[in-house]
Amino acid sequence: MKYLSRGPSEVIAWSRNQIKHPAHSWEGMCQSHCRSAYDVVAWSPSAIQAWEKIPDSFKHAGGSINAAPRGALLYYSGGKYGHVAIAIGKKTNDKCLSNDYVRQGMIDVAPRTFPRWGLKFVGWSLWTPYGVLKT
């Protein structure tokens, strides 16, 4: 199995840096934000299509959203494109790094449940076509 060059701490640090020093507007760009944090090139035009491309052996479908480890990609259905965010937490497992939820076009810490958006959590994964995040 091939592992990505960044681990969970590096993925989270890169994403947290976008809170105060954004590379650009992240409005509507959840898939782009997550792949940039993972340091991989684009591999799907939307979050829900990315989820659908993940091999079943690398999917953790359904279950508790709080069971996803630090650095995991959290996938949601809803809207035209779905949503994806990065799981964080050392003391608690109910937060993530996401675009648009707190501030439009910006990355912020958000609740994994996204209560205002009405999204459905479909699962989490550490997989990309370029390698797997080593935890």
ROTOR-700377 format. One record per residue: x, y, z of N, C-alpha, C in turn. Coordinates in nm, 4 decimals. Example, Ala and Ser with C-alpha at 12.3 -4.5 7.8 and 13.67 -1.06 7.14 Angstrom:
<atoms>
+----------+----------+----------+----------+----------+----------+----------+----------+----------+
!      nc1 !      nc2 !      nc3 !     cac1 !     cac2 !     cac3 !      cc1 !      cc2 !      cc3 !
+----------+----------+----------+----------+----------+----------+----------+----------+----------+
!   1.3190 !  -0.5690 !   0.7800 !   1.2300 !  -0.4500 !   0.7800 !   1.3200 !  -0.3300 !   0.7800 !
!   1.2850 !  -0.2250 !   0.7080 !   1.3670 !  -0.1060 !   0.7140 !   1.2900 !   0.0030 !   0.7870 !
+----------+----------+----------+----------+----------+----------+----------+----------+----------+
</atoms>
This chain:
<atoms>
+----------+----------+----------+----------+----------+----------+----------+----------+----------+
!      nc1 !      nc2 !      nc3 !     cac1 !     cac2 !     cac3 !      cc1 !      cc2 !      cc3 !
+----------+----------+----------+----------+----------+----------+----------+----------+----------+
!   0.0841 !  -0.1181 !   0.0000 !   0.0000 !   0.0000 !   0.0000 !   0.0888 !   0.1247 !   0.0000 !
!   0.0514 !   0.2188 !  -0.0814 !   0.1259 !   0.3449 !  -0.0886 !   0.0650 !   0.4447 !   0.0089 !
!   0.1525 !   0.5118 !   0.0850 !   0.1067 !   0.6138 !   0.1783 !   0.1383 !   0.7526 !   0.1241 !
!   0.0553 !   0.8492 !   0.1610 !   0.0770 !   0.9879 !   0.1220 !   0.1961 !   1.0453 !   0.1969 !
!   0.2541 !   1.1518 !   0.1413 !   0.3718 !   1.2142 !   0.2041 !   0.3353 !   1.2875 !   0.3328 !
!   0.2121 !   1.3357 !   0.3439 !   0.1675 !   1.4035 !   0.4652 !   0.0920 !   1.3055 !   0.5553 !
!   0.1130 !   1.3221 !   0.6854 !   0.0356 !   1.2468 !   0.7828 !  -0.0743 !   1.3347 !   0.8385 !
!  -0.1541 !   1.2831 !   0.9313 !  -0.2652 !   1.3605 !   0.9874 !  -0.2239 !   1.4964 !   1.0446 !
!  -0.1138 !   1.5020 !   1.1161 !  -0.0714 !   1.6300 !   1.1760 !  -0.0391 !   1.7333 !   1.0694 !
!   0.0265 !   1.6908 !   0.9614 !   0.0612 !   1.7836 !   0.8533 !  -0.0632 !   1.8288 !   0.7759 !
!  -0.1559 !   1.7364 !   0.7530 !  -0.2802 !   1.7699 !   0.6840 !  -0.3571 !   1.8749 !   0.7641 !
!  -0.3698 !   1.8506 !   0.8938 !  -0.4439 !   1.9427 !   0.9805 !  -0.3720 !   2.0769 !   0.9918 !
!  -0.2401 !   2.0742 !   1.0053 !  -0.1634 !   2.1995 !   1.0140 !  -0.1797 !   2.2814 !   0.8857 !
!  -0.1734 !   2.2154 !   0.7696 !  -0.1909 !   2.2877 !   0.6428 !  -0.3291 !   2.3525 !   0.6391 !
!  -0.4304 !   2.2762 !   0.6748 !  -0.5668 !   2.3282 !   0.6713 !  -0.5870 !   2.4396 !   0.7741 !
!  -0.5354 !   2.4230 !   0.8940 !  -0.5472 !   2.5283 !   0.9966 !  -0.4794 !   2.6575 !   0.9512 !
!  -0.3704 !   2.6470 !   0.8768 !  -0.3017 !   2.7647 !   0.8249 !  -0.3928 !   2.8455 !   0.7312 !
!  -0.4856 !   2.7761 !   0.6660 !  -0.5781 !   2.8443 !   0.5742 !  -0.6791 !   2.9322 !   0.6491 !
!  -0.6961 !   2.9110 !   0.7784 !  -0.7889 !   2.9928 !   0.8565 !  -0.7445 !   3.1388 !   0.8561 !
!  -0.6160 !   3.1621 !   0.8824 !  -0.5644 !   3.3000 !   0.8890 !  -0.4930 !   3.3445 !   0.7623 !
!  -0.4444 !   3.2469 !   0.6849 !  -0.3671 !   3.2797 !   0.5643 !  -0.4197 !   3.1999 !   0.4449 !
!  -0.5432 !   3.2290 !   0.4012 !  -0.5996 !   3.1508 !   0.2910 !  -0.5243 !   3.1702 !   0.1598 !
!  -0.5066 !   3.0595 !   0.0884 !  -0.4408 !   3.0643 !  -0.0428 !  -0.5298 !   3.1384 !  -0.1429 !
!  -0.6608 !   3.1305 !  -0.1244 !  -0.7614 !   3.1968 !  -0.2091 !  -0.8962 !   3.1748 !  -0.1433 !
!  -1.0027 !   3.2184 !  -0.2067 !  -1.1367 !   3.1916 !  -0.1544 !  -1.1672 !   3.0431 !  -0.1707 !
!  -1.2171 !   2.9817 !  -0.0654 !  -1.2542 !   2.8399 !  -0.0692 !  -1.4050 !   2.8225 !  -0.0881 !
!  -1.4734 !   2.9279 !  -0.1318 !  -1.6186 !   2.9206 !  -0.1474 !  -1.6576 !   2.8088 !  -0.2440 !
!  -1.7373 !   2.7155 !  -0.1949 !  -1.7833 !   2.6033 !  -0.2764 !  -1.6743 !   2.5053 !  -0.3159 !
!  -1.5588 !   2.5122 !  -0.2523 !  -1.4429 !   2.4332 !  -0.2943 !  -1.3991 !   2.3304 !  -0.1897 !
!  -1.4919 !   2.2589 !  -0.1297 !  -1.4560 !   2.1641 !  -0.0237 !  -1.3634 !   2.0537 !  -0.0739 !
!  -1.3924 !   1.9991 !  -0.1906 !  -1.3073 !   1.8919 !  -0.2448 !  -1.1664 !   1.9452 !  -0.2732 !
!  -1.1572 !   2.0648 !  -0.3259 !  -1.0275 !   2.1264 !  -0.3538 !  -0.9507 !   2.1520 !  -0.2237 !
!  -1.0188 !   2.2008 !  -0.1216 !  -0.9548 !   2.2244 !   0.0076 !  -0.8961 !   2.0950 !   0.0639 !
!  -0.9745 !   1.9885 !   0.0630 !  -0.9287 !   1.8626 !   0.1216 !  -0.8148 !   1.7995 !   0.0422 !
!  -0.8238 !   1.8019 !  -0.0891 !  -0.7137 !   1.7431 !  -0.1675 !  -0.5876 !   1.8276 !  -0.1544 !
!  -0.6020 !   1.9592 !  -0.1398 !  -0.4850 !   2.0454 !  -0.1176 !  -0.4208 !   2.0138 !   0.0170 !
!  -0.5022 !   1.9933 !   0.1189 !  -0.4495 !   1.9570 !   0.2504 !  -0.3777 !   1.8220 !   0.2447 !
!  -0.4305 !   1.7302 !   0.1678 !  -0.3683 !   1.5977 !   0.1506 !  -0.2491 !   1.6034 !   0.0546 !
!  -0.2323 !   1.7173 !  -0.0145 !  -0.1242 !   1.7379 !  -0.1108 !  -0.1320 !   1.6409 !  -0.2289 !
!  -0.2527 !   1.6277 !  -0.2845 !  -0.2723 !   1.5462 !  -0.4041 !  -0.3451 !   1.6301 !  -0.5089 !
!  -0.3327 !   1.5887 !  -0.6339 !  -0.3996 !   1.6607 !  -0.7422 !  -0.5470 !   1.6200 !  -0.7483 !
!  -0.6238 !   1.6978 !  -0.8222 !  -0.7674 !   1.6734 !  -0.8342 !  -0.7938 !   1.5332 !  -0.8883 !
!  -0.8961 !   1.4699 !  -0.8325 !  -0.9323 !   1.3360 !  -0.8805 !  -1.0831 !   1.3155 !  -0.8899 !
!  -1.1582 !   1.4187 !  -0.8565 !  -1.3028 !   1.4101 !  -0.8703 !  -1.3600 !   1.5516 !  -0.8697 !
!  -1.4621 !   1.5766 !  -0.9491 !  -1.5182 !   1.7121 !  -0.9556 !  -1.6065 !   1.7503 !  -0.8369 !
!  -1.6473 !   1.6528 !  -0.7544 !  -1.7313 !   1.6856 !  -0.6392 !  -1.7034 !   1.5900 !  -0.5244 !
!  -1.7453 !   1.6303 !  -0.4065 !  -1.7247 !   1.5477 !  -0.2881 !  -1.7994 !   1.4152 !  -0.2986 !
!  -1.9240 !   1.4182 !  -0.3414 !  -2.0026 !   1.2948 !  -0.3463 !  -1.9496 !   1.2012 !  -0.4545 !
!  -1.8992 !   1.2554 !  -0.5648 !  -1.8387 !   1.1698 !  -0.6668 !  -1.7077 !   1.1096 !  -0.6162 !
!  -1.6333 !   1.1857 !  -0.5359 !  -1.5103 !   1.1313 !  -0.4759 !  -1.5449 !   1.0132 !  -0.3853 !
!  -1.6485 !   1.0299 !  -0.3023 !  -1.6921 !   0.9220 !  -0.2133 !  -1.7281 !   0.7969 !  -0.2936 !
!  -1.7995 !   0.8162 !  -0.4027 !  -1.8429 !   0.7031 !  -0.4849 !  -1.7263 !   0.6305 !  -0.5508 !
!  -1.6131 !   0.6987 !  -0.5715 !  -1.4954 !   0.6370 !  -0.6341 !  -1.4082 !   0.5592 !  -0.5352 !
!  -1.4289 !   0.5789 !  -0.4063 !  -1.3452 !   0.5117 !  -0.3069 !  -1.3781 !   0.3623 !  -0.3069 !
!  -1.2758 !   0.2761 !  -0.3179 !  -1.3019 !   0.1320 !  -0.3118 !  -1.3668 !   0.0958 !  -0.1778 !
!  -1.4607 !   0.0027 !  -0.1825 !  -1.5338 !  -0.0366 !  -0.0615 !  -1.4409 !  -0.0753 !   0.0532 !
!  -1.3266 !  -0.1355 !   0.0207 !  -1.2348 !  -0.1794 !   0.1262 !  -1.1699 !  -0.0624 !   0.2009 !
!  -1.1811 !   0.0601 !   0.1469 !  -1.1247 !   0.1792 !   0.2111 !  -1.2324 !   0.2741 !   0.2641 !
!  -1.3591 !   0.2352 !   0.2503 !  -1.4706 !   0.3172 !   0.2989 !  -1.5125 !   0.2727 !   0.4379 !
!  -1.5450 !   0.3692 !   0.5202 !  -1.6066 !   0.3433 !   0.6501 !  -1.7446 !   0.4079 !   0.6414 !
!  -1.8367 !   0.3359 !   0.5807 !  -1.9692 !   0.3909 !   0.5521 !  -2.0555 !   0.3957 !   0.6777 !
!  -2.1301 !   0.5050 !   0.6891 !  -2.2226 !   0.5201 !   0.8009 !  -2.1515 !   0.5204 !   0.9353 !
!  -2.2173 !   0.4665 !   1.0343 !  -2.1591 !   0.4602 !   1.1675 !  -2.1562 !   0.5963 !   1.2350 !
!  -2.0798 !   0.6027 !   1.3409 !  -2.0685 !   0.7262 !   1.4183 !  -1.9710 !   0.8230 !   1.3520 !
!  -2.0174 !   0.9435 !   1.3303 !  -1.9310 !   1.0463 !   1.2715 !  -1.8121 !   1.0763 !   1.3638 !
!  -1.8307 !   1.0574 !   1.4934 !  -1.7240 !   1.0863 !   1.5885 !  -1.6188 !   0.9761 !   1.5951 !
!  -1.6392 !   0.8661 !   1.5238 !  -1.5416 !   0.7568 !   1.5206 !  -1.4292 !   0.7814 !   1.4195 !
!  -1.4486 !   0.8769 !   1.3304 !  -1.3460 !   0.9054 !   1.2287 !  -1.2203 !   0.9606 !   1.2950 !
!  -1.1025 !   0.9090 !   1.2590 !  -0.9783 !   0.9559 !   1.3206 !  -0.9335 !   1.0922 !   1.2677 !
!  -0.8433 !   1.1550 !   1.3418 !  -0.7839 !   1.2823 !   1.2989 !  -0.7275 !   1.2685 !   1.1577 !
!  -0.7609 !   1.3669 !   1.0748 !  -0.7089 !   1.3689 !   0.9383 !  -0.7970 !   1.2999 !   0.8366 !
!  -0.8938 !   1.2205 !   0.8820 !  -0.9821 !   1.1497 !   0.7885 !  -1.0688 !   1.2484 !   0.7109 !
!  -1.1045 !   1.2090 !   0.5913 !  -1.1985 !   1.2864 !   0.5101 !  -1.3394 !   1.2417 !   0.5457 !
!  -1.4214 !   1.3377 !   0.5865 !  -1.5603 !   1.3134 !   0.6245 !  -1.6489 !   1.3482 !   0.5054 !
!  -1.7285 !   1.2537 !   0.4600 !  -1.8111 !   1.2740 !   0.3403 !  -1.9591 !   1.2834 !   0.3766 !
!  -2.0290 !   1.3720 !   0.3040 !  -2.1705 !   1.3982 !   0.3267 !  -2.2434 !   1.4030 !   0.1935 !
!  -2.3693 !   1.3594 !   0.1950 !  -2.4553 !   1.3788 !   0.0786 !  -2.5482 !   1.4955 !   0.1095 !
!  -2.5995 !   1.5545 !   0.0054 !  -2.6875 !   1.6699 !   0.0197 !  -2.6455 !   1.7772 !  -0.0785 !
!  -2.7403 !   1.8478 !  -0.1301 !  -2.7089 !   1.9465 !  -0.2325 !  -2.6645 !   1.8769 !  -0.3596 !
!  -2.6163 !   1.9535 !  -0.4532 !  -2.5761 !   1.8981 !  -0.5829 !  -2.4433 !   1.8232 !  -0.5761 !
!  -2.3523 !   1.8692 !  -0.4891 !  -2.2160 !   1.8168 !  -0.4899 !  -2.1763 !   1.7409 !  -0.3637 !
!  -2.2613 !   1.7378 !  -0.2619 !  -2.2220 !   1.6782 !  -0.1351 !  -2.1232 !   1.7700 !  -0.0644 !
!  -2.0541 !   1.7157 !   0.0334 !  -1.9551 !   1.7945 !   0.1071 !  -1.8488 !   1.7012 !   0.1622 !
!  -1.7287 !   1.7546 !   0.1808 !  -1.6198 !   1.6808 !   0.2436 !  -1.5444 !   1.7777 !   0.3340 !
!  -1.5007 !   1.7273 !   0.4490 !  -1.4269 !   1.8070 !   0.5464 !  -1.3203 !   1.7181 !   0.6096 !
!  -1.2325 !   1.7792 !   0.6884 !  -1.1213 !   1.7068 !   0.7508 !  -1.1469 !   1.6920 !   0.9006 !
!  -1.1464 !   1.5693 !   0.9487 !  -1.1682 !   1.5414 !   1.0911 !  -1.0503 !   1.5911 !   1.1741 !
!  -1.0808 !   1.6576 !   1.2850 !  -0.9770 !   1.7002 !   1.3795 !  -1.0197 !   1.6585 !   1.5195 !
!  -0.9321 !   1.6820 !   1.6152 !  -0.9662 !   1.6597 !   1.7551 !  -0.8648 !   1.5739 !   1.8271 !
!  -0.8148 !   1.6236 !   1.9365 !  -0.7312 !   1.5450 !   2.0267 !  -0.8077 !   1.5154 !   2.1552 !
!  -0.8823 !   1.6143 !   2.2013 !  -0.9584 !   1.5990 !   2.3251 !  -1.1034 !   1.5612 !   2.2968 !
!  -1.1494 !   1.5901 !   2.1786 !  -1.2875 !   1.5589 !   2.1404 !  -1.2895 !   1.5227 !   1.9923 !
!  -1.3865 !   1.4453 !   1.9524 !  -1.3943 !   1.4023 !   1.8128 !  -1.5203 !   1.4541 !   1.7439 !
!  -1.5634 !   1.5753 !   1.7796 !  -1.6860 !   1.6264 !   1.7188 !  -1.6634 !   1.7489 !   1.6313 !
!  -1.5379 !   1.7768 !   1.5965 !  -1.5050 !   1.8949 !   1.5154 !  -1.4336 !   1.8533 !   1.3860 !
!  -1.4350 !   1.9473 !   1.2918 !  -1.3656 !   1.9271 !   1.1652 !  -1.3199 !   2.0621 !   1.1118 !
!  -1.2418 !   2.0588 !   1.0072 !  -1.2029 !   2.1794 !   0.9346 !  -1.2802 !   2.1789 !   0.8035 !
!  -1.3526 !   2.2873 !   0.7801 !  -1.4406 !   2.2935 !   0.6642 !  -1.4449 !   2.4341 !   0.6073 !
!  -1.4774 !   2.4422 !   0.4811 !  -1.5021 !   2.5712 !   0.4170 !  -1.6487 !   2.6094 !   0.4307 !
!  -1.6754 !   2.7380 !   0.4255 !  -1.8089 !   2.7962 !   0.4091 !  -1.9057 !   2.7859 !   0.5265 !
!  -1.8821 !   2.7010 !   0.6257 !  -1.9838 !   2.6839 !   0.7307 !  -1.9861 !   2.8004 !   0.8295 !
!  -1.8679 !   2.8438 !   0.8752 !  -1.8603 !   2.9555 !   0.9699 !  -1.8534 !   3.0874 !   0.8944 !
!  -1.7635 !   3.0940 !   0.7974 !  -1.7455 !   3.2138 !   0.7137 !  -1.7419 !   3.1700 !   0.5678 !
!  -1.8209 !   3.2359 !   0.4847 !  -1.8259 !   3.2035 !   0.3425 !  -1.6881 !   3.2187 !   0.2787 !
!  -1.6451 !   3.1166 !   0.2074 !  -1.5187 !   3.1216 !   0.1352 !  -1.3957 !   3.1005 !   0.2212 !
!  -1.4153 !   3.0742 !   0.3501 !  -1.3027 !   3.0591 !   0.4431 !  -1.3051 !   2.9214 !   0.5080 !
!  -1.1888 !   2.8806 !   0.5580 !  -1.1751 !   2.7555 !   0.6331 !  -1.1866 !   2.7888 !   0.7813 !
!  -1.2624 !   2.7087 !   0.8537 !  -1.2801 !   2.7265 !   0.9975 !  -1.3051 !   2.5915 !   1.0641 !
!  -1.2920 !   2.5903 !   1.1957 !  -1.3326 !   2.4747 !   1.2739 !  -1.4853 !   2.4750 !   1.2787 !
!  -1.5447 !   2.3603 !   1.2525 !  -1.6910 !   2.3486 !   1.2471 !  -1.7337 !   2.2182 !   1.3149 !
!  -1.8605 !   2.2092 !   1.3527 !  -1.9100 !   2.0829 !   1.4076 !  -1.9209 !   1.9783 !   1.2961 !
!  -1.8834 !   1.8551 !   1.3250 !  -1.8898 !   1.7501 !   1.2232 !  -2.0312 !   1.7238 !   1.1731 !
!  -2.1309 !   1.7613 !   1.2489 !  -2.2700 !   1.7339 !   1.2095 !  -2.3294 !   1.8390 !   1.1161 !
!  -2.2686 !   1.9559 !   1.1041 !  -2.3181 !   2.0652 !   1.0195 !  -2.4702 !   2.0843 !   1.0359 !
!  -2.5161 !   2.1136 !   1.1577 !  -2.6615 !   2.1176 !   1.1826 !  -2.7394 !   2.2165 !   1.0958 !
!  -2.6819 !   2.3290 !   1.0594 !  -2.7547 !   2.4273 !   0.9780 !  -2.7727 !   2.3820 !   0.8337 !
!  -2.6888 !   2.2934 !   0.7869 !  -2.6910 !   2.2568 !   0.6461 !  -2.7820 !   2.1396 !   0.6133 !
!  -2.8136 !   2.0576 !   0.7091 !  -2.9000 !   1.9430 !   0.6815 !  -2.8371 !   1.8376 !   0.5922 !
!  -2.7055 !   1.8219 !   0.6030 !  -2.6364 !   1.7201 !   0.5252 !  -2.6486 !   1.5836 !   0.5921 !
!  -2.6340 !   1.4777 !   0.5145 !  -2.6338 !   1.3426 !   0.5695 !  -2.4911 !   1.2882 !   0.5646 !
!  -2.4378 !   1.2497 !   0.6801 !  -2.3058 !   1.1875 !   0.6865 !  -2.3140 !   1.0502 !   0.6206 !
!  -2.2273 !   1.0271 !   0.5206 !  -2.2282 !   0.8968 !   0.4530 !  -2.1111 !   0.8098 !   0.4948 !
!  -2.0029 !   0.8724 !   0.5458 !  -1.8898 !   0.7939 !   0.5922 !  -1.7594 !   0.8697 !   0.5847 !
!  -1.6513 !   0.7996 !   0.6156 !  -1.5187 !   0.8609 !   0.6135 !  -1.4192 !   0.7664 !   0.5483 !
!  -1.3055 !   0.8258 !   0.5079 !  -1.1994 !   0.7474 !   0.4454 !  -1.0657 !   0.8189 !   0.4604 !
!  -0.9602 !   0.7426 !   0.4471 !  -0.8234 !   0.7950 !   0.4445 !  -0.7627 !   0.7776 !   0.3050 !
!  -0.8426 !   0.7323 !   0.2096 !  -0.7971 !   0.6928 !   0.0765 !  -0.8054 !   0.8044 !  -0.0257 !
!  -0.7049 !   0.8094 !  -0.1134 !  -0.7086 !   0.8861 !  -0.2373 !  -0.6496 !   0.7939 !  -0.3442 !
!  -0.6683 !   0.8227 !  -0.4727 !  -0.6074 !   0.7390 !  -0.5754 !  -0.4538 !   0.7458 !  -0.5733 !
!  -0.3983 !   0.8417 !  -0.4990 !  -0.2532 !   0.8625 !  -0.4966 !  -0.1874 !   0.8054 !  -0.3718 !
!  -0.2663 !   0.7493 !  -0.2857 !  -0.2137 !   0.6901 !  -0.1631 !  -0.3120 !   0.7089 !  -0.0482 !
!  -0.2756 !   0.6481 !   0.0628 !  -0.3604 !   0.6496 !   0.1809 !  -0.2920 !   0.7294 !   0.2904 !
!  -0.3698 !   0.8050 !   0.3659 !  -0.3164 !   0.8807 !   0.4790 !  -0.2765 !   0.7814 !   0.5879 !
!  -0.1521 !   0.7850 !   0.6282 !  -0.1022 !   0.6930 !   0.7308 !  -0.1312 !   0.7520 !   0.8687 !
!  -0.2081 !   0.6794 !   0.9489 !  -0.2420 !   0.7277 !   1.0842 !  -0.1560 !   0.6604 !   1.1891 !
+----------+----------+----------+----------+----------+----------+----------+----------+----------+
</atoms>
